Amino acid sequence: MSSLSCRMRLVWMTISVAAGAGLTAGGGGCGSSQIAGSERLETVGAPTSLAQVLEALVPASERHTITPCLVVADVTRAVEFYRQVYGAEPQASSRGPDGMTAAQAVRIEDAVVVLVRADGNELRAPEQVGGSPVALHIYVADVDRAWAAAAKAGATLKVPLADMFWGDRFVEYVDPFGHRVSVATHIEDLAAETVSERAAAWTAAMAAGQPAPDFSATRGVKASSVRAPGFHAVEVQLVVDGGVRALATYAASLGAGEISRIAPGDRLFHAEMTIGDSRLLVSDAMPEMGSERSPTQLGGSPVVLAIHLERAPAADWPGTTTPAKDPFGHLWLAD
């Protein structure tokens, strides 16, 4: 399911819930360890230097709680793409033994993304995995300009550029390096009731095979920020198998607070959580509905999620040197 589909269901069917449990203090030992009852984390063979490189490029004190590290075949090209499309500012970089750029951080407004060169082992690019179960959601000042630049650079369109009923002008695509991205500019602030009414009208039109409704008559107040309330310039969406179980795991081990979920039956259409100062979006893999595949379906992920918490994660979370797979196949690096 695309980010657009998830967001539509979120606005239309959101069920507010209480915040999740607080963090459990504890050490961060490496290796396979107990998590959420029978769930286990699996240490993988990525180089221990990744943690050292990350800290050297962007100290934890200068990052949000979650920092996505995207594996790509060519870091230099990827940095240039981020600069041209998102107005990213290149930060520190590191070089490999061959003299080529092995990793580089870029800053997009208040957020940092780290681009890491594939090593052919555990750090694999999307073309080596067969896709990506992780999507970046990026807010920019001018989404039209960003999409024009991305298309010119070879991005593949997934959801056409349009004004969406929740107040964003939005587009979704796969970038030239195989990573999934949704890009938006928040254009209007809307009352919750207006969003719900628009969502119902939009859904009814889609179900009837009709064009999207014209919402100009219910135009809200001009947005006070190019980002929707509560969002940083870059946030992360995860596709998993067992979404409801994933929410419990992330709450128990990372102190994630649940904002909302849409889970008719046992399928998680969309959920939003807060972990520290970051927002994490989670949904089940539903190939029959056109969703992206999960890490277990792909056989891996080309994204490592570096996580920095003010308090230690639960003792069953990975340590500080080696990325580890969570029970759903996503790679995390705690520091």
PEUR-V459371 format. One record per residue. RES is the residue in one letter. PHI is phi in whole degrees, 0 to 359 (none if undefined). NEAR is the number of other ideal C-beta (glycine too) atoms within 10 Angstrom. D_FIRST is the distance of its C-alpha to the first C-alpha in Angstrom with 1 decimal. Layout:
res: <RES;RES>
phi: <PHI;PHI>
near: <NEAR;NEAR>
d_first: <D_FIRST;D_FIRST>
This chain:
res: <M;S;S;L;S;C;R;M;R;L;V;W;M;T;I;S;V;A;A;G;A;G;L;T;A;G;G;G;G;C;G;S;S;Q;I;A;G;S;E;R;L;E;T;V;G;A;P;T;S;L;A;Q;V;L;E;A;L;V;P;A;S;E;R;H;T;I;T;P;C;L;V;V;A;D;V;T;R;A;V;E;F;Y;R;Q;V;Y;G;A;E;P;Q;A;S;S;R;G;P;D;G;M;T;A;A;Q;A;V;R;I;E;D;A;V;V;V;L;V;R;A;D;G;N;E;L;R;A;P;E;Q;V;G;G;S;P;V;A;L;H;I;Y;V;A;D;V;D;R;A;W;A;A;A;A;K;A;G;A;T;L;K;V;P;L;A;D;M;F;W;G;D;R;F;V;E;Y;V;D;P;F;G;H;R;V;S;V;A;T;H;I;E;D;L;A;A;E;T;V;S;E;R;A;A;A;W;T;A;A;M;A;A;G;Q;P;A;P;D;F;S;A;T;R;G;V;K;A;S;S;V;R;A;P;G;F;H;A;V;E;V;Q;L;V;V;D;G;G;V;R;A;L;A;T;Y;A;A;S;L;G;A;G;E;I;S;R;I;A;P;G;D;R;L;F;H;A;E;M;T;I;G;D;S;R;L;L;V;S;D;A;M;P;E;M;G;S;E;R;S;P;T;Q;L;G;G;S;P;V;V;L;A;I;H;L;E;R;A;P;A;A;D;W;P;G;T;T;T;P;A;K;D;P;F;G;H;L;W;L;A;D>
phi: <none;287;301;299;299;298;295;301;294;300;291;283;237;305;243;287;227;289;297;287;295;286;293;260;291;169;285;240;295;278;94;294;209;286;209;46;75;270;286;223;263;242;289;245;269;293;296;295;290;301;296;293;297;300;294;290;286;219;305;305;293;255;244;283;302;247;239;285;248;265;274;224;283;222;296;299;296;295;300;296;299;297;293;289;273;253;68;294;257;300;246;296;222;230;244;275;301;275;85;277;295;263;199;208;267;230;250;244;52;265;239;239;238;249;256;237;285;299;251;81;247;278;271;246;283;306;292;275;265;101;141;212;270;238;236;269;248;241;261;228;287;218;293;298;295;297;294;301;291;294;297;297;275;109;292;254;291;246;232;299;297;195;281;262;293;272;106;254;265;220;213;228;204;255;285;297;255;91;269;278;218;244;236;212;236;285;247;209;268;234;290;302;295;294;298;297;296;297;298;297;294;297;296;296;295;297;295;270;71;259;297;299;297;270;260;298;288;245;302;274;285;306;302;277;212;284;248;295;305;90;256;277;295;227;229;237;243;248;258;223;260;89;297;297;295;297;299;294;295;292;292;290;265;243;68;296;259;275;269;199;211;235;217;293;68;251;252;263;287;192;215;237;229;250;233;59;259;257;249;242;256;225;211;286;287;224;304;292;251;84;284;287;271;275;300;291;286;276;89;151;215;266;227;253;263;281;235;233;245;296;247;296;292;303;298;272;266;297;275;259;244;231;302;227;280;280;298;249;93;278;267;233;227;272;220>
near: <19;19;24;19;19;25;24;22;18;23;24;17;17;19;11;8;13;7;13;20;15;10;19;16;10;14;11;18;13;15;11;13;18;12;19;19;10;7;18;15;23;14;17;16;11;22;15;13;13;24;20;13;20;25;15;14;22;20;11;16;6;13;22;21;21;23;26;21;24;24;31;24;16;17;25;15;15;25;21;15;23;23;15;14;25;26;18;25;13;15;16;12;19;18;13;12;6;8;7;11;19;20;23;23;26;24;19;21;18;12;23;25;26;25;29;27;23;19;16;9;10;19;25;20;22;25;13;15;20;14;20;27;27;23;26;23;24;25;26;21;13;14;22;13;13;24;22;13;17;23;15;10;15;12;23;12;13;18;15;11;18;12;16;21;25;22;25;26;20;24;25;22;21;20;23;17;25;20;25;24;24;25;26;26;23;20;17;18;15;20;11;9;8;18;18;16;15;22;21;14;16;19;16;11;13;14;8;8;6;9;8;14;16;8;19;7;6;16;13;15;10;8;18;10;11;18;21;19;10;10;19;20;22;25;24;21;23;26;32;25;17;19;25;17;18;28;22;17;23;25;19;21;26;26;21;26;18;22;19;15;22;21;17;9;7;10;15;24;22;25;28;22;23;17;23;19;13;23;21;25;21;25;30;24;24;18;11;6;12;10;18;24;18;24;25;17;15;20;13;23;27;29;24;27;23;25;23;21;18;10;11;14;22;20;15;21;24;28;19;14;18;19;25;23;21;25;20;23;20;25;26;19;22;23;17>
d_first: <0.0;3.8;6.7;8.0;6.1;6.7;10.1;10.9;10.7;12.5;15.2;15.7;15.8;16.8;19.3;21.5;22.9;25.8;25.6;25.2;28.3;30.3;30.6;32.8;35.4;36.0;36.5;33.9;35.1;33.5;32.8;31.1;31.5;30.7;27.7;26.6;28.9;28.1;25.4;26.7;26.2;27.0;29.0;28.2;30.7;29.6;32.7;34.2;34.9;31.3;32.1;35.4;33.9;31.4;34.2;36.4;33.9;32.7;34.5;32.5;34.4;32.9;29.2;26.7;25.9;22.9;23.4;20.8;22.8;21.1;22.7;23.6;26.2;28.3;28.5;30.9;28.7;25.7;27.9;29.2;25.7;24.9;28.3;28.1;24.5;24.3;28.0;27.8;31.2;31.9;33.4;35.2;34.6;35.9;37.2;37.3;40.5;40.0;40.2;36.6;34.3;32.5;30.6;30.5;29.2;28.2;28.2;26.0;27.8;27.8;25.4;26.0;23.9;25.7;25.4;26.8;28.1;26.9;29.7;28.8;28.7;26.2;25.3;23.3;21.6;18.2;20.1;21.9;18.9;16.8;14.1;13.0;11.0;12.1;11.5;14.5;14.5;17.9;20.2;23.0;25.9;25.1;21.6;23.2;25.5;22.9;20.7;23.9;25.0;21.7;21.8;25.5;24.9;22.5;18.9;16.4;14.6;10.9;11.1;14.9;17.1;17.8;19.2;16.6;17.9;17.7;20.3;18.6;18.9;15.7;14.5;11.8;13.1;14.0;17.6;20.6;20.5;17.0;15.4;12.2;13.3;12.7;16.2;17.7;21.2;21.8;24.1;25.0;25.6;24.9;26.1;23.7;25.0;24.4;20.7;20.4;22.4;20.4;17.1;18.7;20.2;17.1;15.2;18.4;18.7;15.3;16.1;19.5;18.5;20.4;20.2;18.8;21.7;24.3;24.3;27.4;29.6;27.7;27.6;27.7;29.9;29.4;27.3;29.6;27.4;24.9;22.6;21.2;23.4;22.9;21.0;22.6;22.2;19.8;17.4;15.0;11.5;11.3;9.0;11.5;12.9;14.7;13.2;16.1;18.5;17.2;18.0;21.4;22.0;21.3;23.4;26.2;26.5;25.5;26.5;23.0;23.3;20.5;20.0;17.5;15.1;13.2;13.7;14.9;16.8;15.9;12.1;10.9;8.1;9.4;12.9;15.2;18.3;21.4;23.1;26.4;25.8;22.3;19.0;16.3;12.7;11.2;8.3;8.5;7.3;6.5;7.5;9.0;6.1;5.2;3.1;6.0;9.0;11.2;14.8;16.4;14.6;15.4;18.7;18.6;17.4;18.9;18.9;21.5;21.3;24.8;25.6;28.8;29.9;33.2;33.8;33.3;30.2;31.0;33.3;30.6;28.6;29.2;32.2;32.9;33.4;30.8;26.9;25.8;22.8;21.6;21.0;17.3;18.3;17.8;21.1;23.1;26.5;28.5;31.5>
